[in-house]
Amino acid sequence: MKTSQRLITELSNEVIRLENQIDDFMLQEKSHKKLLEESNTNARLYRGNLVEAHNRNKELLDFITQMLANVGKPINEEIRKYSENL
């Protein structure tokens, strides 16, 4: 009788241990899922920031190109006038 009672106690303890392990795994899964969602959000934000930085750099490059073209016009005009007078 003692042996069967001891076996029942051991099995009960093993069931409790396994239930606790399942709970731990479920908590880990929730944690991993949350981390994955945060990682995906961060990746989208990073990509958005890269696109925004690219667009700003393009606007700046366009502005600088336009400014250089405007500076070059008077210089080219002076060169043309000088060439005509030669």
C-alpha positions in Angstrom: 0.0 0.0 0.0 2.8 2.4 0.9 4.4 1.7 -2.5 1.3 2.6 -4.4 0.8 5.7 -2.2 4.4 6.8 -2.8 4.0 6.2 -6.5 0.8 8.3 -6.6 2.7 11.1 -4.7 5.6 10.9 -7.1 3.3 11.0 -10.1 1.4 13.9 -8.6 4.6 15.8 -8.1 5.7 15.0 -11.7 2.4 16.3 -13.0 2.8 19.5 -11.0 6.4 19.9 -12.3 5.3 19.4 -15.9 2.4 21.9 -15.5 4.8 24.4 -14.1 7.2 23.8 -17.0 4.3 24.3 -19.5 3.4 27.5 -17.8 7.0 28.7 -18.0 7.1 27.8 -21.7 3.9 29.7 -22.4 5.3 32.7 -20.6 8.5 32.5 -22.6 6.4 32.2 -25.8 4.5 35.3 -24.9 7.8 37.1 -24.1 9.3 36.0 -27.4 6.2 37.1 -29.3 6.3 40.5 -27.7 10.0 40.9 -28.5 9.4 39.9 -32.1 6.6 42.4 -32.4 8.9 45.1 -30.9 11.7 44.1 -33.2 9.3 44.4 -36.2 8.1 47.8 -35.1 11.7 49.0 -34.6 12.6 47.7 -38.1 9.7 49.6 -39.6 10.6 52.7 -37.8 14.3 52.4 -38.8 13.3 51.8 -42.4 11.0 54.9 -42.2 13.9 56.9 -40.8 16.2 55.8 -43.6 13.6 56.7 -46.2 13.1 60.1 -44.6 16.9 60.7 -44.4 17.3 59.6 -48.0 14.6 62.1 -49.1 16.1 64.9 -47.1 19.5 64.2 -48.6 18.0 64.2 -52.1 16.3 67.5 -51.4 19.6 68.9 -50.1 21.5 67.6 -53.1 18.9 69.1 -55.5 19.1 72.5 -53.6 22.9 72.5 -53.8 22.8 71.6 -57.5 20.4 74.4 -58.2 22.5 76.8 -56.2 25.6 75.8 -58.1 23.8 76.2 -61.4 22.7 79.7 -60.4 26.2 80.6 -59.4 27.5 79.1 -62.7 25.1 81.2 -64.8 26.8 84.6 -64.2 30.2 83.0 -64.5 29.3 81.3 -67.8 27.7 84.6 -69.0 31.0 86.5 -68.2 33.0 83.8 -70.0 30.7 84.1 -73.1 31.0 87.9 -73.1 34.8 87.7 -72.8 34.9 85.1 -75.6 32.8 87.3 -77.8 35.2 90.2 -77.3 38.2 88.2 -78.3 
